[in-house]
């Protein structure tokens, strides 16, 4: 019986191709919108979180604004931070601007960053060529440096800069490495930067205070507890003065981004779901029209002994088939659209099976819900009245 009803439903759909297509159009648009929007949002989320994770999901960044009495952290404060549980490394940074010179060519207003060996050991893919700063450079306050890709192009065109000497603010430094080029979404751009040992930088800048610190955790899952311990040390260092420092937790940032994009995906999916509802209304309208047009057929079948539940099943199957076919077409169109957008935005294309199953389930539910009323109307027709209506 089910097989016969399915065959009859399919024949009725194919015999009215244009009407069936227009009826499915709302389902197609709704499913395509859901697939495309959710997939695009998931791809963007993955791209952003991957980029942030490359800076270290296990990293906590501290920016010091200081107070009138104490404008930054001292070495003893850095030591106390390093003794906190779950901390495996502390990388302090000293920043300033200066001009650099190589072979009488000048590069003005360059960012000079003082870093330590921990920064290089804890950060992946930071050095493109040469080596990073090591503990011997820190202890010896060596005059060595790593340079960004833009500086290489400007000052060392067609020259291997490794081992060459250049002047930073009139002082000679030896180039020991080239920094990897920063691309896309980046929280820090090293293309126009020079990195030197932080101890050398502090002497060069004439300061004993540190205003930026990166702290690396052993376990990022307990970052909230670790952050509270860091706050306790910093509050003691600055006598509990408000706004003396700001702490950024990479893991918390990733969680926040995922929550925001998740809510955005649900909102966009809900908006796209309105198209599905409109499509469902279109299906119900078409099925009601179909019941009216086929009143004589229904009366004849009932007169020949067809049970009401079989009549109801036939029209319900027809409604569900329309929804499923529209859903399949929508999934294909939505996937193609999401793929094209991912190429344009340079985001990963991640079409999850959960999204596909959800869209198909939703479209099937629309077919059932909006097909019940026409199906019940058909099953309740009086065969004598139906035959007289011809």
Backbone torsions as a table, in degrees:
resi	resn	phi	psi	omega
1	UNK	NA	-45.6	-179.6
2	UNK	-62.4	-41.6	-179.7
3	UNK	-62.7	-40.9	179.3
4	UNK	-66.0	-42.5	178.5
5	UNK	-63.9	-38.4	178.9
6	UNK	-64.8	-41.3	179.4
7	UNK	-64.6	-43.3	179.7
8	UNK	-66.2	-38.5	178.7
9	UNK	-63.9	-43.3	-179.7
10	UNK	-65.9	-39.2	178.5
11	UNK	-63.8	-39.5	179.0
12	UNK	-66.0	-37.7	178.8
13	UNK	-67.0	-45.8	-177.4
14	UNK	-72.2	-26.3	178.1
15	UNK	-74.5	-17.2	178.2
16	UNK	-125.3	63.4	-170.7
17	UNK	-59.4	-49.2	-176.2
18	UNK	-64.4	-45.5	179.8
19	UNK	-63.8	-39.5	179.5
20	UNK	-64.6	-41.0	179.5
21	UNK	-63.5	-46.5	-179.8
22	UNK	-64.1	-33.5	178.0
23	UNK	-67.0	-40.5	-178.5
24	UNK	-75.3	-16.7	-171.1
25	UNK	-57.3	-41.1	178.7
26	UNK	-63.1	-39.3	176.7
27	UNK	-65.1	-43.8	179.9
28	UNK	-58.7	-49.1	-178.8
29	UNK	-63.4	-43.4	-178.7
30	UNK	-63.2	-48.9	-179.3
31	UNK	-66.6	-42.8	178.9
32	UNK	-60.2	-40.7	179.4
33	UNK	-64.7	-44.3	-180.0
34	UNK	-62.1	-48.8	-179.5
35	UNK	-60.6	-48.9	-176.3
36	UNK	-64.9	-49.2	-175.4
37	UNK	-65.7	-46.6	-179.2
38	UNK	-65.0	-41.4	-179.9
39	UNK	-65.5	-41.0	178.8
40	UNK	-64.4	-44.2	179.0
41	UNK	-63.6	-42.1	178.9
42	UNK	-64.0	-40.1	178.2
43	UNK	-64.7	-42.8	178.5
44	UNK	-64.4	-40.4	178.5
45	UNK	-62.2	-45.1	179.7
46	UNK	-62.4	-40.1	-179.8
47	UNK	-63.7	-45.0	-178.1
48	UNK	-68.1	-46.3	-178.1
49	UNK	-66.6	-35.1	177.2
50	UNK	-65.0	-41.5	179.5
51	UNK	-65.1	-43.5	179.0
52	UNK	-65.7	-39.8	179.8
53	UNK	-63.1	-29.6	178.8
54	UNK	-65.2	-22.3	175.2
55	UNK	-84.9	-5.7	177.1
56	UNK	107.6	100.3	176.3
57	UNK	-68.8	-16.0	179.1
58	UNK	-96.9	20.6	-175.6
59	UNK	-110.0	139.1	173.8
60	UNK	-118.0	128.5	-178.1
61	UNK	-108.2	135.0	180.0
62	UNK	-118.7	127.7	173.3
63	UNK	-113.1	125.8	-176.3
64	UNK	-101.4	122.5	172.0
65	UNK	-97.0	-25.4	174.2
66	UNK	75.7	-171.4	177.8
67	UNK	-130.1	179.1	179.3
68	UNK	-64.9	-30.7	-178.2
69	UNK	-88.1	-25.3	-176.1
70	UNK	-144.7	109.3	-172.1
71	UNK	-89.1	-5.6	-179.3
72	UNK	-168.6	-172.6	179.2
73	UNK	-90.2	146.8	175.1
74	UNK	-100.2	169.8	-179.1
75	UNK	-58.7	-35.2	179.8
76	UNK	-67.6	-31.7	176.0
77	UNK	-68.3	-40.2	177.9
78	UNK	-62.3	-39.0	179.0
79	UNK	-63.1	-42.5	178.9
80	UNK	-64.4	-38.4	177.5
81	UNK	-63.4	-37.7	-179.7
82	UNK	-69.2	-18.6	-179.6
83	UNK	-87.9	-3.2	180.0
84	UNK	-68.2	140.6	177.3
85	UNK	-59.1	143.8	177.9
86	UNK	79.3	-2.6	177.5
87	UNK	-94.7	125.5	-178.7
88	UNK	-109.1	-7.1	178.8
89	UNK	-172.9	146.8	178.4
90	UNK	-126.0	126.2	-179.6
91	UNK	-120.9	105.2	179.0
92	UNK	-86.5	153.4	-179.0
93	UNK	-131.9	137.1	174.2
94	UNK	-121.3	129.4	-175.0
95	UNK	-120.5	148.1	170.7
96	UNK	-167.5	178.7	179.2
97	UNK	-117.9	148.5	177.6
98	UNK	-162.7	167.1	174.2
99	UNK	-93.9	145.8	176.4
100	UNK	-122.0	151.2	-175.5
101	UNK	-136.3	134.3	171.8
102	UNK	-141.7	125.3	177.0
103	UNK	53.0	43.8	177.7
104	UNK	70.2	4.3	174.9
105	UNK	-96.7	134.7	-173.4
106	UNK	-111.7	136.3	172.5
107	UNK	-118.7	113.1	-171.0
108	UNK	-90.8	153.9	171.5
109	UNK	53.4	51.4	-179.0
110	UNK	-90.2	142.2	176.2
111	UNK	-74.7	118.4	177.1
112	UNK	-103.5	118.0	-176.4
113	UNK	-114.8	127.1	173.9
114	UNK	-92.4	118.5	-178.6
115	UNK	-125.8	167.9	175.8
116	UNK	-115.3	-177.0	-176.6
117	UNK	-68.2	-28.7	-179.3
118	UNK	-62.8	-38.3	179.7
119	UNK	-57.0	-39.7	-178.2
120	UNK	-80.8	-35.1	-179.6
121	UNK	-73.1	-26.5	-176.9
122	UNK	-99.2	-6.2	-177.7
123	UNK	-113.8	119.2	-178.3
124	UNK	-78.9	150.9	174.4
125	UNK	52.7	43.3	179.4
126	UNK	-94.4	-33.9	-176.8
127	UNK	-106.6	122.5	179.0
128	UNK	-83.7	-39.6	-177.4
129	UNK	-148.4	142.2	-179.0
130	UNK	91.2	-146.0	-178.6
131	UNK	-134.8	165.7	175.5
132	UNK	-90.4	-176.7	177.7
133	UNK	-77.6	135.3	179.1
134	UNK	-115.3	178.8	-175.1
135	UNK	-65.2	-29.9	178.2
136	UNK	-66.5	-37.1	176.8
137	UNK	-64.4	-37.4	-179.9
138	UNK	-68.6	-51.4	-177.2
139	UNK	-65.2	-36.8	-177.5
140	UNK	-88.7	-1.5	-177.0
141	UNK	49.9	46.0	-175.4
142	UNK	-68.4	148.4	178.7
143	UNK	-94.5	74.7	178.4
144	UNK	-125.5	160.8	-176.8
145	UNK	-153.3	158.4	169.4
146	UNK	-118.4	143.0	-173.7
147	UNK	-122.1	153.3	-179.9
148	UNK	-80.4	167.2	-174.3
149	UNK	-64.1	-36.6	179.5
150	UNK	-66.4	-35.6	178.6
151	UNK	-68.2	-38.3	177.3
152	UNK	-61.0	-45.2	-179.0
153	UNK	-66.0	-35.1	-175.8
154	UNK	-80.3	-43.8	-172.2
155	UNK	-103.4	-25.5	-172.9
156	UNK	-122.0	38.8	-179.1
157	UNK	-59.9	124.5	-179.6
158	UNK	64.5	18.7	178.8
159	UNK	-128.1	135.9	173.5
160	UNK	-78.3	113.3	-174.3
161	UNK	-75.9	-15.1	-176.9
162	UNK	-61.5	125.0	-179.8
163	UNK	90.8	-11.8	179.0
164	UNK	-79.3	158.1	179.4
165	UNK	-108.8	139.1	176.5
166	UNK	-138.1	162.9	-177.4
167	UNK	-105.5	133.4	174.5
168	UNK	-117.1	110.3	-177.6
169	UNK	60.2	32.3	178.0
170	UNK	87.5	-2.5	-179.7
171	UNK	-108.3	136.7	-175.5
172	UNK	-80.5	131.4	177.0
173	UNK	-128.1	149.6	177.6
174	UNK	-99.1	130.9	179.5
175	UNK	-78.4	121.4	-179.0
176	UNK	-113.1	-8.5	-178.9
177	UNK	-166.7	161.0	175.2
178	UNK	-115.8	132.2	-178.9
179	UNK	-79.2	144.9	176.6
180	UNK	-63.2	141.1	-178.2
181	UNK	-67.6	134.0	177.5
182	UNK	-83.4	132.6	-177.4
183	UNK	-136.7	158.6	173.9
184	UNK	59.9	-146.0	178.6
185	UNK	-68.7	117.6	-177.5
186	UNK	-143.3	133.0	179.7
187	UNK	-82.0	-15.9	176.7
188	UNK	-147.9	131.7	-177.9
189	UNK	-108.1	118.9	-177.8
190	UNK	-100.3	6.2	-173.9
191	UNK	-64.5	-29.9	179.4
192	UNK	-116.1	32.9	-176.1
193	UNK	-116.8	156.4	172.0
194	UNK	-124.8	130.2	179.4
195	UNK	-111.0	129.6	177.7
196	UNK	-128.6	164.9	177.0
197	UNK	-56.7	138.1	-174.4
198	UNK	-65.8	-30.2	177.8
199	UNK	-66.9	-38.8	176.5
200	UNK	-66.6	-39.9	-179.7
201	UNK	-64.8	-39.9	-179.0
202	UNK	-64.2	-39.3	176.0
203	UNK	-68.1	-39.8	-178.5
204	UNK	-66.6	-42.3	-179.3
205	UNK	-82.0	-10.9	179.6
206	UNK	67.3	44.0	-179.7
207	UNK	-133.3	156.9	174.5
208	UNK	-120.1	4.2	-179.5
209	UNK	-104.1	146.6	178.2
210	UNK	-116.9	131.0	-174.6
211	UNK	-114.6	-1.6	178.0
212	UNK	-142.5	130.7	-177.5
213	UNK	-138.8	134.3	170.8
214	UNK	-108.2	129.3	-179.6
215	UNK	-117.7	131.1	-175.2
216	UNK	-107.2	130.8	-176.1
217	UNK	-99.8	152.1	174.6
218	UNK	-75.7	-40.1	-178.3
219	UNK	-129.2	109.9	-179.1
220	UNK	-71.7	-15.2	-178.9
221	UNK	-68.6	-23.7	179.9
222	UNK	-109.1	35.9	-176.9
223	UNK	-65.0	-32.7	-179.5
224	UNK	-64.1	-44.1	178.0
225	UNK	-64.2	-42.7	179.6
226	UNK	-63.0	-40.2	178.9
227	UNK	-61.8	-41.4	178.4
228	UNK	-62.7	-39.1	177.7
229	UNK	-66.0	-37.0	177.3
230	UNK	-65.7	-42.6	178.8
231	UNK	-60.1	-38.5	179.8
232	UNK	-62.9	-42.8	179.3
233	UNK	-66.1	-43.1	-178.5
234	UNK	-69.8	-38.0	176.8
235	UNK	-61.5	-40.1	177.7
236	UNK	-66.1	-35.5	-178.7
237	UNK	-69.9	-33.2	-177.4
238	UNK	-110.7	22.3	175.6
239	UNK	53.4	39.3	175.7
240	UNK	60.0	25.9	176.8
241	UNK	-72.5	136.3	-179.7
242	UNK	-73.4	148.1	176.3
243	UNK	60.1	26.5	176.6
244	UNK	-82.3	-16.6	-179.2
245	UNK	-158.0	160.3	176.0
246	UNK	-133.5	137.3	-177.5
247	UNK	-116.8	129.6	176.4
248	UNK	-115.6	123.2	-179.6
249	UNK	-103.3	115.5	-176.8
250	UNK	-60.5	-42.1	-179.2
251	UNK	-63.6	-41.0	177.8
252	UNK	-64.9	-36.7	177.9
253	UNK	-64.0	-42.6	178.5
254	UNK	-63.5	-44.0	179.1
255	UNK	-61.4	-40.8	179.6
256	UNK	-64.4	-43.9	179.6
257	UNK	-62.4	-43.6	179.6
258	UNK	-63.9	-39.0	178.4
259	UNK	-65.8	-44.8	-178.6
260	UNK	-64.6	-47.4	-179.2
261	UNK	-68.1	-32.1	176.0
262	UNK	-63.2	-45.0	177.5
263	UNK	-64.4	-38.2	178.9
264	UNK	-64.1	-42.0	178.7
265	UNK	-62.3	-41.0	178.2
266	UNK	-65.8	-39.6	179.3
267	UNK	-64.5	-47.2	179.7
268	UNK	-64.7	-39.4	177.3
269	UNK	-62.8	-38.4	177.8
270	UNK	-64.7	-41.0	177.9
271	UNK	-63.3	-43.1	178.4
272	UNK	-65.8	-30.2	179.4
273	UNK	-63.5	-23.2	176.9
274	UNK	-61.7	-35.8	177.4
275	UNK	-62.9	-36.1	177.9
276	UNK	-64.7	-40.1	178.2
277	UNK	-64.2	-41.7	176.8
278	UNK	-61.8	-41.8	177.3
279	UNK	-62.2	-38.9	178.2
280	UNK	-63.1	-40.1	176.9
281	UNK	-63.4	-38.2	177.3
282	UNK	-62.9	-40.3	178.4
283	UNK	-64.1	-45.2	-179.6
284	UNK	-61.3	-41.3	180.0
285	UNK	-62.8	-45.0	-178.7
286	UNK	-66.1	-39.1	-179.0
287	UNK	-68.0	-36.1	176.2
288	UNK	-64.1	-40.6	176.7
289	UNK	-64.0	-41.0	-179.5
290	UNK	-63.3	-39.4	178.0
291	UNK	-61.6	-42.9	-179.9
292	UNK	-63.9	-43.0	-178.3
293	UNK	-67.6	-30.6	-173.4
294	UNK	-106.4	25.8	-179.1
295	UNK	-58.4	-44.4	-179.3
296	UNK	-62.7	-43.1	178.9
297	UNK	-59.8	-43.6	-179.6
298	UNK	-64.3	-43.6	179.2
299	UNK	-61.4	-41.9	179.9
300	UNK	-63.9	-42.8	-179.2
301	UNK	-65.7	-39.8	179.2
302	UNK	-69.2	-35.7	177.9
303	UNK	-65.5	-30.7	179.1
304	UNK	-85.4	3.8	173.0
305	UNK	109.0	4.2	178.8
306	UNK	-66.7	130.0	-178.3
307	UNK	-75.7	151.7	179.2
308	UNK	-56.5	-38.3	-177.9
309	UNK	-65.8	-29.4	178.0
310	UNK	-72.4	-40.5	175.3
311	UNK	-61.0	-44.2	-179.9
312	UNK	-63.1	-41.5	-179.7
313	UNK	-62.6	-39.5	-178.2
314	UNK	-61.3	-47.5	-178.2
315	UNK	-71.4	-32.5	177.9
316	UNK	-68.9	-41.0	176.9
317	UNK	-61.1	-42.5	179.6
318	UNK	-60.0	-41.3	179.1
319	UNK	-65.5	-43.5	-178.9
320	UNK	-67.3	-40.0	178.7
321	UNK	-61.5	-42.8	176.7
322	UNK	-57.8	-43.5	-179.1
323	UNK	-67.1	-42.8	-178.4
324	UNK	-66.7	-43.9	178.0
325	UNK	-61.9	-44.0	176.4
326	UNK	-62.2	-38.0	179.1
327	UNK	-65.4	-41.8	179.3
328	UNK	-63.7	-45.5	178.0
329	UNK	-61.7	-41.1	179.5
330	UNK	-63.4	-39.7	178.5
331	UNK	-62.3	-44.8	-179.7
332	UNK	-63.1	-47.6	-179.6
333	UNK	-65.4	-41.1	179.5
334	UNK	-64.2	-40.5	179.0
335	UNK	-65.1	-41.2	178.8
336	UNK	-63.5	-45.1	-180.0
337	UNK	-62.9	-43.7	179.6
338	UNK	-64.2	-37.7	179.4
339	UNK	-64.8	-43.3	179.9
340	UNK	-64.7	-41.4	179.2
341	UNK	-66.0	-39.0	179.6
342	UNK	-63.4	-34.4	177.3
343	UNK	-68.6	-44.3	-178.7
344	UNK	-63.3	-43.3	-177.7
345	UNK	-86.3	-4.1	-178.0
346	UNK	58.3	42.8	177.0
347	UNK	-108.2	154.8	176.3
348	UNK	-66.7	144.3	177.8
349	UNK	-95.4	111.1	-176.1
350	UNK	-128.3	90.3	177.9
351	UNK	-94.7	104.9	-175.1
352	UNK	-85.0	149.6	179.1
353	UNK	-67.4	-26.1	178.2
354	UNK	-64.4	-40.9	178.1
355	UNK	-63.9	-42.6	-179.9
356	UNK	-64.5	-47.9	-179.6
357	UNK	-63.1	-38.4	178.5
358	UNK	-63.3	-43.6	179.6
359	UNK	-65.9	-42.1	179.1
360	UNK	-65.9	-41.7	178.2
361	UNK	-62.6	-40.9	179.8
362	UNK	-64.8	-45.6	-178.6
363	UNK	-65.9	-37.0	177.1
364	UNK	-65.2	-42.0	179.2
365	UNK	-62.4	-38.5	177.9
366	UNK	-61.7	-43.0	179.0
367	UNK	-61.2	-41.8	-179.8
368	UNK	-68.6	-49.4	-175.3
369	UNK	-62.0	-46.9	-176.3
370	UNK	-86.6	-4.2	177.0
371	UNK	-98.1	-13.2	-177.1
372	UNK	-63.4	-47.9	-176.9
373	UNK	-59.9	-50.7	177.5
374	UNK	-62.2	-37.8	-178.8
375	UNK	-65.1	-43.2	178.9
376	UNK	-66.2	-37.4	178.4
377	UNK	-62.0	-42.0	180.0
378	UNK	-65.6	-41.1	-176.5
379	UNK	-70.3	-22.0	-175.9
380	UNK	-95.5	-0.5	179.4
381	UNK	-63.0	136.8	174.7
382	UNK	-76.0	123.1	-175.2
383	UNK	-58.0	-36.1	-179.7
384	UNK	-67.0	-45.1	179.1
385	UNK	-65.4	-37.1	-178.4
386	UNK	-65.9	-39.5	179.9
387	UNK	-71.7	-31.7	177.9
388	UNK	-70.7	-21.6	-174.2
389	UNK	-72.8	-12.1	-177.1
390	UNK	-69.0	NA	NA
